[in-house]
Amino acid sequence: MLILVIVSQVAILLLQEIDFFKDDVEKLEEQAASRVLERPIIFYGSSTVAFWPDLDETLAPIPIYNHGFGGANSAQADFHDERLLSPYDPSMVVLYIGTNDIHGFSFNSADG
């Protein structure tokens, strides 16, 4: 368990130096700013979340932000949570992450 924590912390440090998802995160922030929701449910994670095309319509009228970004693994989700979760005061977070951890740290946002 200690090794996993150390590896995760090293990955976070590397991500701070090279933010492969900068454009994706900025786009999600812009989308959220264009429609302010009070106490939304945030769907957060990798491409399984990002590529859910009708999430808003499926769960209407529940206030929802889709903050998925393709290729994300748990270290990247942890790195970006201060920007994609905390500012929105969510009533709930639905987290789908981990499948990209299985095959290693992929930084290519085209991966999913």
VMD Tcl script that draws the C-alpha trace (Angstrom):
set ca {
  {0.00 0.00 0.00}
  {2.84 2.38 0.82}
  {4.37 1.81 -2.61}
  {1.06 2.71 -4.27}
  {0.88 5.96 -2.30}
  {4.46 6.86 -3.22}
  {3.90 6.08 -6.91}
  {0.71 8.15 -6.87}
  {2.49 11.12 -5.29}
  {5.33 10.91 -7.82}
  {2.78 10.87 -10.64}
  {1.08 13.97 -9.21}
  {4.42 15.78 -9.04}
  {5.10 14.89 -12.69}
  {1.65 16.10 -13.69}
  {2.28 19.43 -12.03}
  {5.28 19.90 -14.29}
  {3.55 18.70 -17.47}
  {-0.20 19.29 -17.55}
  {-1.34 17.18 -20.50}
  {-5.00 17.99 -19.85}
  {-4.66 21.76 -19.56}
  {-6.81 22.46 -22.64}
  {-9.47 19.92 -21.62}
  {-9.70 21.34 -18.09}
  {-9.90 24.92 -19.34}
  {-12.71 23.95 -21.72}
  {-14.66 22.30 -18.89}
  {-14.20 25.41 -16.74}
  {-15.48 27.62 -19.57}
  {-18.52 25.38 -20.10}
  {-19.34 25.49 -16.39}
  {-18.99 29.27 -16.33}
  {-21.45 29.58 -19.20}
  {-24.23 27.97 -17.14}
  {-23.91 28.41 -13.41}
  {-25.70 25.69 -11.44}
  {-26.46 25.68 -7.73}
  {-25.22 22.58 -5.87}
  {-24.87 20.45 -9.03}
  {-24.10 16.79 -9.29}
  {-20.72 16.50 -10.99}
  {-19.88 13.47 -13.10}
  {-16.09 13.25 -12.95}
  {-13.61 10.89 -14.54}
  {-12.27 9.59 -17.81}
  {-13.67 9.21 -21.32}
  {-16.57 7.05 -20.15}
  {-17.90 10.22 -18.51}
  {-16.57 12.69 -21.08}
  {-18.20 10.94 -24.03}
  {-21.66 10.57 -22.48}
  {-23.33 12.77 -25.08}
  {-26.78 13.23 -23.56}
  {-26.00 13.19 -19.84}
  {-27.87 16.45 -19.20}
  {-30.96 15.30 -21.09}
  {-30.91 11.82 -19.55}
  {-30.97 13.17 -16.01}
  {-32.96 16.38 -16.54}
  {-34.05 18.35 -14.58}
  {-31.21 17.48 -12.17}
  {-28.43 20.12 -12.32}
  {-25.38 18.35 -13.75}
  {-21.87 19.16 -14.88}
  {-20.04 16.62 -17.00}
  {-16.40 17.03 -15.98}
  {-14.93 14.02 -17.68}
  {-11.73 14.23 -19.69}
  {-10.62 11.38 -21.95}
  {-7.53 9.45 -20.95}
  {-7.65 10.52 -17.31}
  {-6.33 8.22 -14.64}
  {-6.71 8.54 -10.88}
  {-3.55 10.66 -10.45}
  {-4.76 13.13 -13.08}
  {-8.26 13.26 -11.57}
  {-6.68 13.95 -8.18}
  {-4.47 16.66 -9.69}
  {-7.42 18.50 -11.29}
  {-10.04 18.13 -8.56}
  {-9.32 21.57 -7.09}
  {-10.31 23.11 -10.43}
  {-13.11 20.78 -11.54}
  {-14.85 19.87 -8.29}
  {-14.21 22.22 -5.37}
  {-15.26 25.56 -6.95}
  {-18.75 24.26 -7.81}
  {-19.87 23.14 -4.32}
  {-21.37 19.91 -5.65}
  {-24.19 18.18 -3.82}
  {-22.72 14.89 -5.09}
  {-19.82 13.64 -7.19}
  {-20.23 10.59 -9.40}
  {-16.72 9.28 -9.95}
  {-15.73 6.93 -12.76}
  {-11.98 6.52 -12.82}
  {-9.43 3.73 -12.78}
  {-9.69 1.94 -16.10}
  {-6.78 3.98 -17.46}
  {-4.73 3.09 -14.37}
  {-4.95 -0.58 -15.36}
  {-2.92 -0.10 -18.55}
  {-0.56 2.52 -17.18}
  {-0.32 6.27 -17.12}
  {-1.56 7.48 -20.49}
  {-1.21 11.24 -20.96}
  {-2.75 11.35 -24.42}
  {-6.25 12.87 -24.14}
  {-7.25 10.86 -27.22}
  {-6.92 7.68 -25.15}
  {-9.92 6.66 -23.18}
}
mol new
graphics top color blue
foreach p $ca { graphics top sphere $p radius 0.5 }
foreach p [lrange $ca 0 end-1] q [lrange $ca 1 end] { graphics top cylinder $p $q radius 0.2 }
display resetview
